[in-house]
Amino acid sequence: MALREQADSLLRDAVLKGDVPGVVAMATDRDDAIYGGAFGVRALGDSADMTLDTVVWIASMTKAITGAAAMQLVEQGKLELDSPASRWVPALGKVEVLDGFDAQGQPKLRPPKRPITLRHLLTHTAGFAYEIWSEAIQRHQQAKGIPGITTCENAALGTPLLFDPGERWEYGINIDWAGKMVEAVSGQKLGEYLEDHLFEPLGMDSTAFKITPEMRRHLAKIHQRGDDGKLQPLDLELPQEPEFEMGGGGLYGTAGDYLKFVRMILNRGESDDGEPVLKPATVDLMCKNAMGENRVGLLKTAIPPLSHDAEFFPGMSKSWGLSFMINNETAPTGRPPGSLAWAGLANTYYWIDPKNGVGGVYLSQILPFADHKSLPLFFDFEKAVYDTMS
């Protein structure tokens, strides 16, 4: 069965069964899209259809883009992977390690054994965490009156480390700090830098932190799945005048735009027009394990409405490059070792396979993360791409 027939069938069936309100999925080789399909509606109770140009909150799919921006500046000698990050963002020199709580419920803090580096931030080994997957961080936030990360308030970055930098992998606010480093050395707001150095060169004209009027006309709503399995649309949107632009999860965009970023990585730094965005050697470095013997583990939920317990391919060894997860073994979908991937909180997913020169993007808008219907549908779509490759 051809990819068009197989992918259309599984995505359409998922919508008809009510598994997802709407979905956009696209796949590409190094030259161009090889599949694009959109099914369902942008919001339950609304007649607007999902289309290939539907705009969604891509959330943590933002991380790879911010990572690429940081690596452009590493290329230019303006940032360094292994120097103390406090050289560029002094606040990172003041971050302490959480060592439990005292009898009054106040956090006990100590200085870290070594400084935080950009490498730590890009590999999620600095010690930072997200409150979604850490009760200790929630407790610290409550004790100190620190807002959650999606407020996009600078105060939200005032959480401590859970361990000394470099000791293990823990998913967290690292890339938000990397975005602060990009701003510090470029003299631009993160969104301005991304527009000038990534979005414009790649032709990504529907991706931004601030939802433009044109993007809003194509915007899908996020849905919450209740304990009964039913989906309800939410009026959930990131602050549109944020104190800081969230390099770890703030972007809105389209599948087609993100596919242009995927192709840039597949083409070792070249845009579709053949223009260099990153050097080939830089992309090669980004695609290699950059955290030594550390491995990616389970994200254990601490806020069940926002995320299930989440891990891609449990039991399989996974490393982290300079802003991507890397599977070290062949995945059940057909994805080979050395492929790159990650996701966004509202069940958006992508993968990049440099070996075969293919990649894909899957966009739904559902909470909690690792949704029991949407995540398997992504895997089914990916498997269809591999099953139909000649």
C-alpha positions as CSV (number, residue, x, y, z in Angstrom):
1,M,0.0,0.0,0.0
2,A,1.3,3.5,-0.9
3,L,2.1,6.0,1.9
4,R,-0.7,8.3,0.8
5,E,-3.3,5.5,1.1
6,Q,-2.0,4.0,4.3
7,A,-1.4,7.3,6.2
8,D,-4.7,8.9,5.0
9,S,-6.5,5.8,6.2
10,L,-5.1,5.6,9.7
11,L,-5.3,9.4,10.4
12,R,-8.9,9.6,9.0
13,D,-10.0,6.6,11.0
14,A,-8.6,8.0,14.2
15,V,-10.6,11.2,13.7
16,L,-13.8,9.2,12.8
17,K,-13.4,7.1,16.0
18,G,-13.0,10.3,18.0
19,D,-9.5,9.4,19.1
20,V,-8.3,12.9,18.2
21,P,-10.4,16.0,17.2
22,G,-8.0,16.9,14.5
23,V,-4.5,16.0,13.2
24,V,-1.9,17.2,10.8
25,A,0.9,14.9,9.7
26,M,3.7,15.4,7.2
27,A,6.8,13.5,6.2
28,T,9.8,14.6,4.1
29,D,12.9,13.3,2.4
30,R,16.0,15.6,2.0
31,D,14.4,17.3,-1.0
32,D,10.7,17.8,-0.3
33,A,7.6,16.7,1.5
34,I,6.6,13.1,0.6
35,Y,3.3,13.2,2.5
36,G,1.0,15.7,4.0
37,G,-2.4,15.0,5.4
38,A,-4.9,16.9,7.7
39,F,-8.1,15.5,9.1
40,G,-10.7,16.5,11.6
41,V,-11.4,20.0,13.0
42,R,-9.3,22.6,14.7
43,A,-11.7,22.6,17.7
44,L,-14.5,20.4,18.8
45,G,-17.8,22.2,18.3
46,D,-16.3,24.3,15.5
47,S,-16.6,23.7,11.8
48,A,-13.1,24.9,10.8
49,D,-11.3,22.0,9.3
50,M,-7.7,21.0,10.1
51,T,-5.6,21.9,7.1
52,L,-1.9,21.6,6.3
53,D,-1.5,25.3,7.2
54,T,-3.2,24.9,10.7
55,V,-1.2,26.7,13.4
56,V,-0.6,24.9,16.7
57,W,1.3,25.4,19.9
58,I,4.4,23.3,19.1
59,A,5.6,23.7,22.7
60,S,8.9,21.8,23.4
61,M,9.5,21.2,19.6
62,T,10.8,24.8,20.2
63,K,13.8,23.4,21.9
64,A,15.6,22.1,18.8
65,I,15.2,25.5,17.2
66,T,16.6,27.4,20.2
67,G,19.4,24.8,20.3
68,A,20.2,25.5,16.6
69,A,20.3,29.2,17.4
70,A,22.8,28.6,20.2
71,M,24.9,26.4,18.0
72,Q,25.1,29.2,15.4
73,L,26.6,31.4,18.0
74,V,29.0,28.6,19.1
75,E,30.2,28.4,15.5
76,Q,30.9,32.1,15.6
77,G,32.9,31.8,18.8
78,K,30.4,34.0,20.7
79,L,29.3,31.1,22.9
80,E,31.2,28.0,24.1
81,L,29.8,24.6,25.0
82,D,32.0,23.9,27.9
83,S,32.8,27.2,29.6
84,P,30.7,28.4,32.6
85,A,27.4,29.7,31.2
86,S,27.5,32.5,33.8
87,R,30.1,34.2,31.6
88,W,27.2,35.2,29.4
89,V,24.3,35.0,31.8
90,P,25.5,35.9,35.4
91,A,22.3,34.6,37.0
92,L,23.4,31.1,36.1
93,G,26.3,31.5,38.5
94,K,24.0,32.0,41.4
95,V,21.8,28.9,40.9
96,E,22.0,26.4,43.8
97,V,21.2,22.7,44.3
98,L,18.1,21.7,46.3
99,D,19.1,19.5,49.2
100,G,15.7,18.8,50.7
101,F,13.5,20.9,53.0
102,D,13.8,21.9,56.6
103,A,11.2,21.3,59.3
104,Q,9.4,24.6,58.4
105,G,9.1,23.4,54.8
106,Q,11.7,25.8,53.5
107,P,14.2,24.6,50.9
108,K,17.8,23.8,51.9
109,L,20.2,24.9,49.2
110,R,23.9,24.5,48.6
111,P,26.3,25.6,45.8
112,P,26.8,23.2,42.9
113,K,30.1,21.3,42.7
114,R,30.7,22.6,39.2
115,P,29.4,25.4,37.0
116,I,26.6,25.0,34.5
117,T,27.6,25.0,30.9
118,L,25.8,25.4,27.6
119,R,26.4,21.7,27.0
120,H,24.6,20.9,30.3
121,L,21.7,23.1,29.2
122,L,21.4,21.6,25.7
123,T,21.5,18.0,27.0
124,H,19.2,18.5,30.0
125,T,22.0,17.5,32.4
126,A,22.4,20.8,34.3
127,G,20.1,19.7,37.1
128,F,17.0,21.8,36.2
129,A,13.6,20.2,36.1
130,Y,10.0,21.1,35.2
131,E,7.3,21.2,37.9
132,I,5.1,19.0,35.7
133,W,7.5,16.0,36.4
134,S,8.9,17.1,39.8
135,E,7.1,17.4,43.1
136,A,10.2,18.8,44.7
137,I,10.2,21.7,42.2
138,Q,6.5,22.3,42.9
139,R,7.2,22.4,46.6
140,H,10.0,24.9,46.1
141,Q,7.8,27.1,43.9
142,Q,5.1,27.1,46.7
143,A,7.6,27.8,49.4
144,K,9.2,30.7,47.5
145,G,6.2,32.0,45.5
146,I,7.7,31.2,42.2
147,P,5.3,31.1,39.2
148,G,5.1,28.2,36.8
149,I,7.2,28.3,33.6
150,T,4.3,28.8,31.2
151,T,3.7,32.2,32.8
152,C,6.8,33.3,30.9
153,E,7.7,35.5,33.8
154,N,11.5,35.9,34.5
155,A,10.8,34.8,38.1
156,A,9.7,31.4,36.8
157,L,13.4,30.6,36.0
158,G,14.3,31.0,39.7
159,T,14.1,27.3,40.5
160,P,17.1,25.3,41.9
161,L,18.9,22.3,40.5
162,L,18.0,18.8,41.7
163,F,21.6,17.6,41.4
164,D,25.0,18.8,40.4
165,P,25.5,19.7,36.7
166,G,26.5,16.8,34.5
167,E,25.5,14.0,36.9
168,R,22.4,12.8,35.1
169,W,19.6,13.6,32.7
170,E,16.5,15.5,33.9
171,Y,14.1,17.2,31.6
172,G,13.6,20.9,32.6
173,I,13.9,24.6,31.9
174,N,17.4,24.2,30.5
175,I,16.6,25.5,27.0
176,D,14.9,28.6,28.4
177,W,18.3,29.5,29.9
178,A,20.0,28.7,26.6
179,G,17.6,31.2,25.0
180,K,18.7,33.7,27.5
181,M,22.3,33.1,26.4
182,V,21.3,33.6,22.8
183,E,19.8,37.0,23.8
184,A,22.8,38.0,25.8
185,V,25.3,37.6,23.0
186,S,23.1,38.6,20.1
187,G,21.6,41.7,21.7
188,Q,18.2,40.7,20.3
189,K,15.1,39.2,21.8
190,L,15.0,35.5,21.1
191,G,12.1,35.8,18.6
192,E,13.9,38.5,16.7
193,Y,17.1,36.4,16.6
194,L,15.2,33.3,15.4
195,E,13.3,35.3,12.7
196,D,16.6,36.8,11.3
197,H,18.8,33.7,11.5
198,L,16.5,30.7,11.2
199,F,12.9,31.4,10.2
200,E,13.6,33.9,7.4
201,P,16.5,31.9,5.8
202,L,14.5,28.6,6.1
203,G,11.2,30.2,4.8
204,M,9.4,29.5,8.1
205,D,6.8,32.3,7.7
206,S,4.1,30.9,10.1
207,T,6.2,30.2,13.2
208,A,6.6,32.8,16.0
209,F,6.3,33.3,19.8
210,K,3.6,36.0,19.1
211,I,0.6,34.7,17.2
212,T,0.1,37.1,14.3
213,P,-3.5,37.9,13.0
214,E,-2.8,35.7,10.0
215,M,-1.6,32.8,12.2
216,R,-4.6,33.2,14.5
217,R,-7.0,32.7,11.5
218,H,-5.5,29.2,11.2
219,L,-5.1,28.4,14.9
220,A,-6.2,25.1,16.4
221,K,-7.4,24.9,20.0
222,I,-5.9,22.7,22.7
223,H,-8.2,20.0,24.1
224,Q,-8.1,18.4,27.6
225,R,-8.9,14.7,27.8
226,G,-10.8,13.9,31.0
227,D,-10.6,10.8,33.2
228,D,-13.6,9.5,31.2
229,G,-11.6,9.8,27.9
230,K,-13.8,12.6,26.6
231,L,-12.1,15.7,25.1
232,Q,-13.0,19.3,25.8
233,P,-11.6,22.4,24.0
234,L,-9.7,24.8,26.3
235,D,-9.1,28.5,26.1
236,L,-5.4,28.0,26.8
237,E,-2.8,30.2,25.3
238,L,0.7,31.4,26.3
239,P,1.1,35.0,27.3
240,Q,1.3,37.1,24.1
241,E,3.3,39.9,25.8
242,P,5.6,37.7,27.9
243,E,8.4,38.9,30.1
244,F,10.7,36.4,28.3
245,E,10.2,34.4,25.1
246,M,10.3,30.8,26.2
247,G,13.1,29.1,24.2
248,G,12.1,25.8,25.7
249,G,8.5,25.8,24.6
250,G,7.0,29.1,23.4
251,L,6.6,28.8,19.7
252,Y,3.4,28.4,17.6
253,G,3.8,27.1,14.1
254,T,2.7,24.8,11.3
255,A,3.8,21.3,10.2
256,G,5.1,22.6,6.9
257,D,7.3,25.2,8.6
258,Y,8.7,22.6,11.0
259,L,9.4,20.3,8.1
260,K,11.7,23.0,6.7
261,F,13.7,22.8,9.9
262,V,13.8,19.0,9.7
263,R,15.1,19.2,6.1
264,M,17.8,21.7,7.2
265,I,19.1,19.1,9.7
266,L,18.8,16.3,7.1
267,N,20.8,18.4,4.7
268,R,23.5,19.1,7.3
269,G,22.7,22.8,7.7
270,E,21.5,23.8,4.3
271,S,18.1,25.5,3.7
272,D,15.8,24.3,0.8
273,D,17.5,27.0,-1.3
274,G,20.9,25.7,-0.6
275,E,21.9,28.5,1.8
276,P,24.0,27.6,4.8
277,V,22.2,28.0,8.1
278,L,24.6,25.9,10.1
279,K,27.9,24.3,9.1
280,P,27.8,20.6,8.3
281,A,30.3,19.8,11.1
282,T,28.0,21.7,13.6
283,V,25.0,19.6,12.6
284,D,27.0,16.4,12.8
285,L,28.0,17.4,16.4
286,M,24.4,18.2,17.3
287,C,23.3,14.7,16.1
288,K,25.8,12.8,18.3
289,N,25.5,11.8,22.0
290,A,26.7,14.9,23.9
291,M,26.1,13.7,27.5
292,G,28.5,10.8,28.0
293,E,27.2,7.8,29.9
294,N,24.0,9.5,31.0
295,R,20.8,8.2,29.5
296,V,17.3,9.5,28.9
297,G,14.8,8.1,31.4
298,L,11.1,8.1,32.4
299,L,9.2,11.4,32.9
300,K,7.2,10.6,36.0
301,T,4.1,12.8,36.1
302,A,3.6,15.2,39.1
303,I,0.6,16.9,37.4
304,P,-1.5,14.2,35.8
305,P,-3.9,16.6,33.9
306,L,-0.8,17.8,32.0
307,S,1.1,14.6,31.4
308,H,1.0,10.9,31.8
309,D,4.2,9.1,32.8
310,A,6.1,9.4,29.6
311,E,9.0,7.7,27.9
312,F,9.6,7.0,24.3
313,F,10.3,3.3,23.6
314,P,10.7,2.1,27.2
315,G,13.5,-0.3,27.8
316,M,15.5,1.1,24.8
317,S,18.7,3.0,25.4
318,K,18.3,6.7,24.5
319,S,21.0,9.5,24.6
320,W,20.7,13.2,24.0
321,G,22.6,15.3,21.4
322,L,22.8,19.1,21.4
323,S,19.0,19.5,21.8
324,F,17.6,16.2,20.4
325,M,16.8,12.8,21.9
326,I,18.8,10.0,20.1
327,N,17.6,6.4,20.0
328,N,20.6,4.1,20.3
329,E,18.7,1.0,19.0
330,T,16.2,0.4,16.2
331,A,12.7,1.5,17.3
332,P,9.6,-0.5,16.7
333,T,8.4,2.0,14.1
334,G,11.5,1.3,12.0
335,R,13.4,4.4,13.1
336,P,17.1,3.3,13.0
337,P,19.8,4.0,15.7
338,G,21.1,7.5,15.5
339,S,17.8,9.1,14.7
340,L,16.7,12.3,16.4
341,A,13.3,13.1,18.0
342,W,11.3,15.0,20.5
343,A,7.9,16.3,21.2
344,G,5.6,19.1,22.6
345,L,3.4,19.0,25.6
346,A,0.1,19.1,23.7
347,N,1.0,15.9,21.8
348,T,3.1,17.3,18.9
349,Y,5.9,15.1,17.8
350,Y,8.7,15.0,15.2
351,W,11.6,12.7,14.2
352,I,14.6,13.1,12.0
353,D,16.4,10.1,10.5
354,P,19.8,11.2,9.0
355,K,20.7,7.6,7.9
356,N,17.7,7.3,5.6
357,G,17.2,11.0,4.9
358,V,13.6,11.1,6.1
359,G,11.7,12.8,8.9
360,G,8.3,13.7,9.9
361,V,6.0,16.0,12.0
362,Y,2.8,15.0,13.7
363,L,0.6,17.7,15.3
364,S,-2.4,17.3,17.5
365,Q,-3.5,19.6,20.4
366,I,-4.4,17.4,23.3
367,L,-3.5,17.3,27.0
368,P,-2.2,15.3,28.9
369,F,1.2,14.7,27.2
370,A,1.8,11.1,26.0
371,D,-1.9,10.8,25.3
372,H,-3.1,7.2,25.1
373,K,-4.7,7.8,21.7
374,S,-2.5,10.5,20.1
375,L,1.0,9.1,20.8
376,P,0.2,5.6,19.3
377,L,-1.2,7.4,16.3
378,F,2.1,9.2,15.8
379,F,3.9,6.0,16.0
380,D,1.5,4.4,13.5
381,F,2.1,7.3,11.1
382,E,5.9,7.0,11.5
383,K,5.7,3.2,10.9
384,A,3.6,3.8,7.8
385,V,6.4,6.0,6.4
386,Y,9.0,3.2,7.0
387,D,6.7,0.4,5.8
388,T,6.2,2.2,2.4
389,M,9.7,3.3,1.8
390,S,11.1,1.8,-1.4
